[in-house]
Amino acid sequence: MFKGHPKGLIAAALANMGERFGFYIMMAILTLFISAKFGLSEVTTGIIYSIFYASIYLLALVGGIIADKTKNYKGTILTGIIVMALGYVMIAIPTPTPVPNYTLYLGITCLGLFVIAFGNGLFKGNLQALVGQMYDNDEFKDKRETGFQLFYMFINVGALFAPFIAVGVRNWWLKANNFLYNSSLPELCHEYVAQGSAMPAERLEQLTTYANASVADGTSVTDLGAFVNNYLDVFSEGFQYAFMAAIIMMVVSLIIYIVNKSKFPDVSAKKVEKSDEAKEEIKMDAQEVRQRIFALFAVFGVVIFFWFAFHQNGYSLTYFARDYIDLSAIEIDLGFTQIIGAEIFAAVNPIFVVALTPLIVWFFGFLDKKGFNLSTPKKIAFGMGIAALAYVFLMVFSFAVPTKAELAGMSPEALDAMKLTPWVMIGLYFILTIAELFISPLGLAFVSKVAPPHMQGIMQGAWLAATAIGNLFLFIGGLLYTSSPMWLTWFVFVAACALSMFVMLGMVKWLERVAK
């Protein structure tokens, strides 16, 4: 599979697995952790989530500038791994729940998230730029697009296991403390903390029913106040222990990176020859730089809407899985722990990335052999259309479900009866992953090919900054989720992706000329 590709490609992908592992632990549990830890609403949690995920990608632009200015890509990447690990340490240390000092503990959590985002900014874009530099060699330049697809596939190996480990650790800690997992309990427990027995009768009935069912040894709950505080504390600690798994994987990535560091290209060691040919090449680059930048920013503007839709997988789609999917249908009992929870759907995407990438690579190769050579801009446009279809699929299943507000007045029996099969989420992520494989790795390859040679790091950072802008508006998904019919929530993402597809198709010929 890696035949004909640079030797450093697999090493770079393996070094990136720790970052992906931590990213997908965050993707799986961050919103649910913040809600359970601090009792925040979906909308408020969404604002924190949006800012964090925007920061991850926006700070990649800063990381790109630092690497481009210093020409020390390897050192910047190494620093990023260490800083990310320190950020995970800050949020992994167990603290009491309900929190004794709301401002202090939420502030520590947000600071830890910022440190993770800053480390990611130093690491992510620059490693991608490093991969691109491997294909600047004439020997490999024709394999650039395939190389980025393989890189993208292998970095998702770490993402594949992360949600299962996060859920397993959290549920292990619950079981060790005589509790069973229930996705509805944290929200109900925080309502009880705030309102006590004055909470609405329907919600109190839900809390009492779920509390009794969640005691592992089957004993009845006699003191609801004590149960609520204890369950919240154990539930949140379980999440924090899951973050410790991310620290371990960051250390593994650090070791892999250090061992293989010599296999990566070293920009600072390259000498610029002052021949007439080199001068002409520099002159040509100077003439093209503005056109290339305009083309790149046009693509960046389109993919903003993809990331706005795609990264709902860690936010409104996770809440949807928690509230509307029958999670008992996917329970795996390992004895010492149970693999059950809305978080495990975060693993579906990387599973499909690993499984589908070889098929997508084969498909594009097959089209090439048949004379249907699709350009990268066309593939990105089709990817936007596929993303729109994914949300059309979810819309179909959402017409009959109640709104989020209506759930509060339903009995536990009615709540169980209205829940959907897990195959709905699996089907959604299958289609979304195909869209992702048409957009993300090919977009990275496009940036690597079109970016002016002296702006590789900053343009990879700008690609990630476009992702940041999309992420900054993720909270809109939460606003819609809590206040609109569920089908209307998903229609907004259908419209955003479909419109972006048509805009991209309108620019294809121009982008193809620039990319030649």
Disulfide bonds with the S-S distance in Angstrom:
none
